[in-house]
Amino acid sequence: MFGVAVAALLGLALVLAVIGWFNLRRDDIPYETLEAKYATAESEYAALPGGVRVHFRDEGNAKGPTLLLVHGFSASLHTWEPWVQALGADYRIVSLDLPGHGLTRAPKGWAPSMEAYRDTVEAFARARGLTRFTLVGQSMGGNVAWEYALKHPERVTGLVLVGASGWPETRPEYAKGSPLAGPLSNPAGRFLLRDLDSTALVTKGLKSSFENDAFVTDAMVTRYVELGRAPGHRDAVIDLALDFHKRNPATAERLAALSTPTLILHGEKDLLVPVDHARKFDAAIPDSTLIIYPATGHILNEEQAARSAADLNAWLKARAAKPPKRPTTPVQHDLPPSKADLMFY
């Protein structure tokens, strides 16, 4: 009798678990539905080789210097809207959604990687006739941007790294990776976890990306969650996360080959990419300028939109007027190992 009762309880628990799973499961949202909600009058689409259909916006001053903006992991071109408003009078601003993100479509089985994204940016630039531009990348998009500048220096007049990733992760608390990595690496685990409601996880992730939680609105969370449910996007994001440690990392030797003038912007309170990584970029890239923003998190192009846009504008105009020369003698700073043009405010 006891065994029968235990079996009944286990059966009930299994039924409740299955019901709970179905209640938490969220289907894909068709692209047509997402485009009706998140595309704007400025939205355009470019068909690239390999079946990728890139969503992009070409805004601002069509006669001004071109800025090409690349967003970060699980984000979209919407993150650049504050900069478009601040800089559009002087610059042509082209932003795009990477495959697996936003409203960009990729064929089934398309494998995301930093190299694949780098090549997507090149295919997009060719399709749009962009021959010379300042390339801006935020977070993972920064990784894509410096990889692109290494391979296509002839196209990049300036490189801007905003909370950029790429250096190996050395913090002990991240050594083992996410606790979900194991289950998601297993086909059964991925099937069970991939389509579950991600609202709580997205909310937590966004709040860790801003020093000021007030930036994380319900509308922002909804946009991230819904765009993440576009067909194929969840698998792409999972693959990127699982393959993080397989990336070809930044090294001083690799970055020493960068001949492109580079502006590095980073939040002092960035919890996702440590500010020390910005200093490493600054030390490794021959012609670089570093600006660190106090009391600012990872997505500084939104959290410090006006200030960061003004800093970018000033840097671009200074470069256009007279490219500065690097100092020949070391200059001491309170925050080593940054270089002579470090700004901290």
Order of alpha helices (4+ residues) and beta strands (2+ residues): alpha-alpha-beta-beta-beta-alpha-beta-alpha-beta-alpha-beta-alpha-alpha-alpha-alpha-alpha-alpha-beta-alpha-beta-alpha-alpha-beta
